[in-house]
Amino acid sequence: MTAASPWWTPHVHADRRPRLMLRNGLTAALRDWFARHDFVEVETAALQVSPGNEAHLAAFVTEAIGPDGVRSPLYLHTSPEFACKKLLAAGEVRIFSLGPVYRNRERGPLHHPEFTMLEWYRVGETYEALMRDCAALLAVAATTAGTTRFAFRGRDCDPFAEPERLTVADAFTRHAGIDLLATVAADGSTDRDALYAAVARAGLRTAPDDSWADLFSRVIVEKIEPNLGIGRTTILCEYPVAEAALARPSQQDPRVAERFELYCCGVELANGFGELTDAAEQRRRFIIEMDEKERIYGEHYPLDEDFLAALAVMPQASGIALGFDRLAMLATGAQKIEDVIWTPVAGS
């Protein structure tokens, strides 16, 4: 089999260039939208003392060498979240960041080790405002691309249609026949054995060492995600507290949190929160996440004590991260993420 030509080969670049130019148009259009809505663009440092404390996020590790030769570990950020929240603590009220982030162990049609994240925050506003933002930005992207339909792998979606709003519990019932909240207690703790039995009854693979989180993720990936964002976008909301480490609990039901994800054509585009500002609770959740990371991967990341100190004085806010490259894929009709990245990272 003949190896594919490198992306920098003139004829390959000529084929890729129309989508890349449209990507540039999307960045300009989105920046214009945020400017018109009184957001300030911020640039955050990529090097951080902690890359984030979610169990399944893998970071790139490096080190700083001081003038005295002392070496200190640093990480390329997996998101600008910690830095952005420090800016909210400092007094900013509407900010957005559009820039590269880095995640290890991730490569495929929808994943790249270095990709562009659009992240924005609203102080004093609920996460429903972010849902409205998402609908507006999809329309901006479609208008800029000159299309009325997004498509990916045989699924299509109207980016101008009002999004469907679906709770995670309703999605489990509809697509897997599982009563998810029957496995979540009032304090947010989870019943692994109950979910294990329900997943087995649904005909999904199970393993003796599956945790509640493993089972939850398997149902999401295999039964739910393929059915989301078909015809119109889906806002999947009210995640169990155990699956929302950075979100505050819902005032209506303490078993779930103010977290939502945006789906289009079965593709996850964005992840939004009503932000947790209880520093002690955030520390507790981070420790749980890092214990889980140690169990699965044999490693853990340090806590950013500076972030936790800032969180204690951060005002109530909502925030969201959107995968810009995935949005560019859908808007341009690309079938893999590298088709909309100017210079893909080397490697297989």
C-alpha positions in Angstrom: 0.0 0.0 0.0 1.4 3.4 -1.0 1.9 5.8 2.0 -0.2 8.9 2.0 1.6 12.1 0.9 2.5 14.5 3.8 0.1 17.4 4.4 2.7 19.8 3.2 2.9 18.3 -0.3 1.6 21.0 -2.7 -1.2 19.0 -4.2 -2.4 17.8 -0.8 -2.3 21.3 0.6 -4.2 22.6 -2.5 -7.0 20.1 -1.6 -7.0 21.1 2.1 -6.7 24.9 1.6 -10.4 25.7 1.0 -11.4 24.2 4.4 -8.4 25.9 6.1 -9.4 29.3 4.7 -13.0 28.7 5.9 -11.5 27.9 9.3 -9.9 31.3 9.3 -13.3 32.8 8.4 -14.9 31.0 11.3 -12.3 32.3 13.8 -12.9 35.9 12.6 -16.7 35.5 12.7 -16.7 34.0 16.2 -14.3 36.7 17.5 -16.7 39.3 16.1 -19.7 37.8 17.8 -18.0 37.8 21.2 -16.8 41.4 20.7 -20.4 42.5 19.9 -21.6 40.8 23.1 -19.1 42.6 25.3 -16.6 39.8 25.9 -12.9 40.4 26.4 -10.5 38.0 24.7 -7.8 36.6 27.0 -4.7 34.7 26.4 -3.8 32.2 29.1 -0.4 30.5 29.8 -0.1 27.0 28.3 2.3 26.0 31.0 0.6 25.2 34.3 1.4 23.6 37.6 -1.6 21.3 37.1 -3.1 20.3 33.8 -6.5 19.7 35.4 -7.8 17.0 37.7 -10.1 14.8 35.7 -9.5 11.1 35.9 -9.4 10.4 32.2 -7.6 13.4 30.9 -3.9 12.7 30.0 -1.5 15.6 29.9 1.9 16.4 28.3 4.6 16.7 31.0 7.6 19.0 30.9 9.7 20.9 33.4 11.0 24.4 34.1 14.7 24.8 34.9 15.4 27.8 37.0 18.6 30.0 36.8 19.9 28.0 39.8 19.4 24.7 37.9 16.4 23.6 40.1 13.9 21.6 38.1 10.2 21.9 38.6 7.5 19.9 36.8 5.0 21.7 34.6 2.2 20.6 32.3 0.8 21.8 29.0 -2.8 22.8 29.9 -5.6 20.5 28.8 -7.9 23.6 29.0 -7.5 27.3 29.9 -10.2 26.8 32.6 -8.0 27.3 35.8 -6.4 30.4 34.4 -9.8 31.8 33.2 -11.4 31.3 36.6 -8.5 33.1 38.2 -9.3 36.0 35.9 -12.9 35.9 37.1 -11.6 36.1 40.6 -9.5 39.1 39.6 -12.6 40.9 38.4 -13.3 40.1 34.8 -17.0 39.4 34.0 -17.2 38.2 30.4 -14.2 36.6 28.9 -13.3 34.2 26.1 -10.2 32.3 25.0 -9.6 30.8 21.6 -6.3 28.9 21.4 -4.4 25.6 21.5 -4.7 23.1 24.3 -3.0 19.7 24.6 -4.2 16.2 25.5 -2.2 13.1 25.5 -3.5 9.6 24.6 -5.9 11.2 22.1 -5.7 10.8 18.3 -8.4 9.8 15.8 -11.0 11.3 13.4 -12.4 13.5 16.2 -9.3 13.8 18.4 -5.9 15.4 18.0 -3.1 15.9 20.6 -3.0 19.6 20.0 -6.3 21.3 19.2 -8.1 24.6 19.4 -10.5 25.2 22.2 -13.1 28.1 22.5 -13.9 28.7 26.1 -16.0 31.5 27.5 -17.5 32.6 30.9 -20.3 34.8 32.1 -20.3 36.1 35.7 -23.6 36.3 37.4 -25.4 34.4 34.6 -26.8 30.8 34.6 -25.8 28.0 32.3 -29.0 28.5 30.3 -27.3 31.7 28.9 -24.5 29.4 27.6 -27.1 27.2 25.9 -28.4 30.2 24.1 -24.9 31.2 23.2 -24.3 27.8 21.6 -27.4 28.1 19.4 -26.2 31.5 18.3 -22.7 30.4 17.5 -23.8 27.4 15.5 -25.9 29.8 13.3 -22.9 32.1 12.9 -20.7 29.1 11.9 -23.3 27.9 9.3 -23.8 31.4 7.9 -20.1 31.9 7.6 -19.7 28.5 5.8 -22.6 29.2 3.5 -24.5 26.1 4.5 -27.8 25.2 6.0 -26.9 21.6 7.1 -24.1 20.1 9.1 -23.2 16.5 8.3 -20.9 13.8 9.6 -20.8 10.0 8.9 -24.3 9.8 7.5 -26.0 12.0 10.2 -27.1 15.5 9.5 -28.4 18.4 11.5 -30.0 21.8 11.0 -27.7 24.3 12.8 -30.4 27.0 12.7 -33.1 24.8 14.5 -33.9 25.3 18.2 -31.8 22.7 20.1 -33.5 19.7 21.7 -33.0 19.8 25.5 -32.7 16.3 27.1 -31.7 15.3 30.6 -29.2 12.5 31.1 -31.7 10.5 33.0 -34.3 10.8 30.2 -31.6 9.8 27.7 -30.8 6.7 29.7 -34.5 5.8 29.8 -35.1 6.5 26.1 -32.0 5.0 24.5 -31.0 2.3 27.0 -34.1 1.5 29.1 -32.2 2.3 32.3 -33.4 4.2 35.3 -30.2 6.0 36.0 -31.3 8.1 39.0 -32.3 5.0 40.8 -28.6 4.3 41.2 -27.8 7.8 42.6 -28.5 8.7 46.2 -29.7 12.1 47.5 -26.2 13.0 48.5 -24.8 12.3 45.0 -23.2 8.9 45.9 -23.7 6.1 43.4 -24.8 2.5 43.6 -22.4 0.6 41.4 -24.1 -2.8 41.7 -27.5 -1.4 40.8 -26.1 0.2 37.6 -24.1 -2.9 36.8 -27.3 -5.0 36.9 -29.2 -2.5 34.8 -26.4 -2.3 32.1 -26.2 -6.1 31.9 -30.0 -6.2 31.4 -29.6 -3.7 28.6 -27.3 -6.1 26.8 -24.1 -4.1 27.2 -20.7 -5.5 28.0 -19.8 -5.6 31.7 -16.6 -6.5 33.6 -16.2 -7.5 37.2 -13.9 -4.5 37.9 -16.2 -1.9 36.3 -16.8 1.1 38.4 -20.1 3.1 38.4 -18.3 5.7 36.2 -17.1 3.0 33.8 -20.6 1.7 33.3 -22.1 5.2 33.0 -19.5 6.1 30.2 -20.2 2.8 28.4 -23.9 3.6 28.1 -23.2 7.1 27.0 -20.8 6.1 24.3 -22.6 3.0 23.0 -26.3 3.8 23.4 -26.8 7.5 23.8 -24.2 9.6 21.9 -25.0 8.1 18.4 -28.6 9.3 18.8 -27.9 12.9 19.8 -27.9 15.9 17.5 -29.8 14.2 14.7 -31.9 16.6 12.7 -31.3 19.3 15.2 -28.7 19.8 18.0 -29.1 18.2 21.4 -28.3 19.8 24.7 -27.7 16.8 27.1 -28.1 18.3 30.6 -28.4 17.5 34.3 -25.5 15.1 34.6 -25.2 13.1 37.9 -23.0 15.0 40.4 -20.5 12.2 40.2 -19.9 13.0 36.5 -19.6 16.8 37.0 -16.6 17.5 39.1 -16.5 21.2 38.3 -20.2 22.0 38.3 -22.5 23.1 41.2 -25.4 20.8 42.2 -28.8 21.6 40.8 -31.1 23.5 43.2 -34.0 21.4 42.0 -32.4 17.9 42.5 -29.1 17.5 44.4 -28.4 14.2 42.6 -27.6 16.1 39.4 -25.4 19.0 38.5 -25.6 22.1 36.3 -23.6 20.5 33.5 -24.6 20.1 29.9 -23.0 18.9 26.6 -23.9 20.1 23.1 -24.2 17.4 20.4 -24.5 17.8 16.6 -24.6 14.8 14.2 -23.6 12.5 17.1 -20.5 14.6 17.8 -19.9 16.2 21.2 -19.1 19.9 20.5 -19.2 21.6 23.9 -19.2 21.0 27.7 -20.8 23.7 29.9 -21.3 24.3 33.6 -22.8 26.3 36.3 -19.5 26.7 38.0 -18.7 25.3 41.4 -17.2 28.0 43.7 -17.0 26.0 46.9 -13.2 25.5 47.2 -13.4 22.8 49.9 -15.9 20.8 47.9 -13.8 21.3 44.7 -10.7 20.0 46.6 -12.7 16.9 47.7 -13.9 16.2 44.2 -10.4 16.6 42.7 -9.0 14.1 45.2 -11.6 11.6 44.3 -10.8 12.1 40.6 -7.1 11.7 41.2 -7.6 8.6 43.3 -9.6 7.2 40.3 -6.8 8.2 37.9 -4.2 6.4 40.1 -6.4 3.3 40.1 -6.8 3.2 36.3 -3.5 4.7 35.0 -1.1 4.5 37.9 -0.5 8.2 37.9 -2.0 11.5 39.3 -1.6 15.2 38.8 -1.0 17.8 41.5 -3.7 20.1 42.7 -3.3 23.8 41.7 -3.4 25.4 45.2 -3.4 28.8 43.6 -6.6 27.9 41.6 -8.3 26.7 44.8 -7.4 29.9 46.6 -8.9 31.9 43.7 -12.0 29.8 43.6 -12.8 30.8 47.1 -13.3 34.4 46.0 -14.6 33.8 42.5 -18.1 35.1 41.9 -21.0 32.9 40.7 -20.5 32.3 37.0 -21.2 29.9 34.1 -18.5 28.6 31.7 -18.2 26.4 28.7 -15.6 24.9 26.4 -16.2 24.2 22.7 -14.0 22.1 20.4 -13.4 24.7 17.6 -11.8 22.2 15.2 -14.9 19.9 15.5 -17.1 22.9 14.7 -15.0 23.6 11.7 -15.3 20.0 10.6 -19.0 20.1 10.7 -19.2 23.5 9.0 -16.9 22.5 6.1 -18.0 18.9 5.7 -14.7 17.4 6.7 -14.6 13.8 7.9 -11.5 14.0 10.1 -10.1 16.6 12.4 -6.8 16.9 10.6 -8.5 18.2 7.5 -9.2 21.5 9.3 -5.9 21.8 11.2 -3.2 23.9 9.3 -0.2 21.9 10.5 -1.2 18.5 12.1 1.1 17.1 14.8 3.6 14.5 13.5 3.0 10.9 14.3 0.4 8.2 13.8 
